[in-house]
Amino acid sequence: MRREGTQIAYDDFCRRFSIRAPNLMWFLGAGASASAGVPTAGDMIWDFKRRLFISQRGAEPHEVADLSNSLVRQKLQQHISSLSGMPQPGDDDEYSVLFETVFPSESDRRTYLQQQVSWAKPSYGHLALATLMKGGLARIVWETNFDPLVADACARVLGSTGSLTTGDLDAPDRALEAIQEGRWPVEVKLHGDFRSRHLKNISDELQSQDAKLGRTLIDSCRQFGLVVVGYSGRDDSVMRCLEEAVDEPSSFPAGLFWLLRTDDVPHPRVVDLLDRAAGKRIEAALVAVENFDEILRDLIRTTDVPDVAELDAFAQERPIRSPAPVIRGNTGNPVIRLNALPVVVAPTACRRVVCGIGGTADVREAVRRSGLDVIAARTRYGVLAFGADADIEKVFAGYGIEEFDTYTLDNGRLRFDSTEQGLLKEALTKALVSRGDLVATRRGRTDLLAPKDPGNVEWSDLKRVVGTLEGVLDGHSGLRWKEGVGVRLDWASDRLWMLFEPRVVFDGVDYSNRTAAALFGRRRTARRYNQSLDQLLQVWSVRLAKGGEPLRALAIGDGMDAVFRLGTRSGASRRAGP
């Protein structure tokens, strides 16, 4: 997070909230619905670009199906940049201009949004917020979202939506009357929802924010404080209301707290708003958080909520998977052999450095510039790192180290795609390649490993299963391929696993040869199943586990090393039942 604007620690915010909850309103943006399955504005921007590319270039949809692929995004952006009148990537009006270009009709935009939210269900965060609403600890929820998730969560937690007052573009007076009469809880949808007759989702519409709803927001800010989460601050209409509210006398009496993901950079207008508020002696600050669900989970823990029955029930509804049995003796072959090795030993602690460095990108750049053997990641608790103490201190000395101590890695945070899990994955990959026989390439959540020297006799076991281990793609002299494997960490059956997926690893992929590489990879792996795939998994499981010997990422004598040990038998699934 950029070091601009007043910031307070996450735990400090939680304590303040536990006392002030009834006097704090909530403001939800699209980021609050991401974990419920609703695409964010960023997701939809890339979908708009893909739709334009397919319709205007006559392209096959499968060519640009993977929007997480950087090469696909590059291809789409090149096309968008060639069109006149298109905004630059990251511009405040990028979403609205693209949305209007793809779907000029409001009814089509309404249908599109309905399709995007049709499968969404309230996440833990929505149910926790509804629980606070039931207990009188969250009286007003403002949102720019089109989805019905807050109302759906209230229907479950409160038993119905009978006590929830919802104001929107169709009925702006409804919210005002409920707030004036103190009939809580109240939900106000500033941009309507997909069922509304009036949708505000393009710039011209957003510029004319409904006067009554805007005035209601401003007046409410004189009575309550505000917690903003999942909202970028790019809508001019909303930001003008908040800026006007700051200028009102005695506004935000319980404070103005803008919650932002740890690695995100606050919009300049958000920083200006908070600085402007602080200048008027309003308690205003940025708070670094992980995500909407996690912040609500922690607030429930620190707040005296009388009834958490629905939250407990929600936790019980999550899928429960029985442990994958280990193959023992001659009891017959399993139905499915799983591509997962148990992580028998993993680091339980690392170093924690509290300093003035920015987000994850800044941490990685600092490590790169130092040239030192340090593995580090940024969290709201500080920088977490493995390495020699002297090396870690050298990397971050220029950022004003305030604290340097030990951090215990909590298994609870290894159960999902957290920063701590990512730190362990990076350390495990480094441990695997430190033996000298593998090279690694990062690709999103998965690291790709390939033989450093496929011609070495030590790879004869792999060669017997798949044949040739490397080569150059015909007609593409700059595109080389190797047999390899993708690895990542995941949590299942109450333990950590390393997932490994045999695949073809390419070097030299670019826009011109990407399609050829994808076709080659599919053709080479298409007939690998049953016995041949079992043999391939066996080869890689033996290679990666190394007989269960310790795997050291750094091999240092002091500080914090990351030491792993993998089980030698992969998980397996047997027939469920007689």
Buried (B, 14 or more C-beta within 10 A) or exposed (E): BBEBBBBBBBEEBBEBBBEBBBBBBBBBBBBBBBBBBBBBBBBBBBBBBBBBBBEEEEBEEEBBEEBEBEBBBEBBBEBBEEEEEBBEEEEBBBBBBBBBBBBEEBEEBBEBBBEBBEEBEBBBBBBBBBBBBBBEBBBBBBBBBBBBBBBBBBBBBBEEBEEBBBBBBBBBEBBBBBBEEEEBBBBBBBBBBBEBEEBBBBBEBBEEBBEBBBBBBBBBBEBBBBBBBBBBBBBBBBBBBBBBBBEEEEBBBBBBBBBBBBBBBBBEBBBBBBEBBBEBEBBBBBBBBBBBBBBBBBBBEBBEBEEBEBBEEBEEEEEEEEEBEEBEEEEEEBEEBBBBBBBBBBBEEBBBBBBEBBBBEBBBEBBEEBEBBBBBBBBBBBBBBBBBBEBBBBBBEEBEBEEBEEBEBEBEBBBBBBBBBBBBBBBBBBBBBBEEBBBBBEBEBBBBBBBBEBEEEEBEBBBEBBEEBBEEBEEBEEBBBBBBBBBBBBBBEEBBBBBBBBBBBBEBBEEEBBEBBBEBBEEBBEEBEEEEBBBBBBBBBEBBBBEBEEBBBBEBEEBBBBBBBBBBBBBBEBEEEE
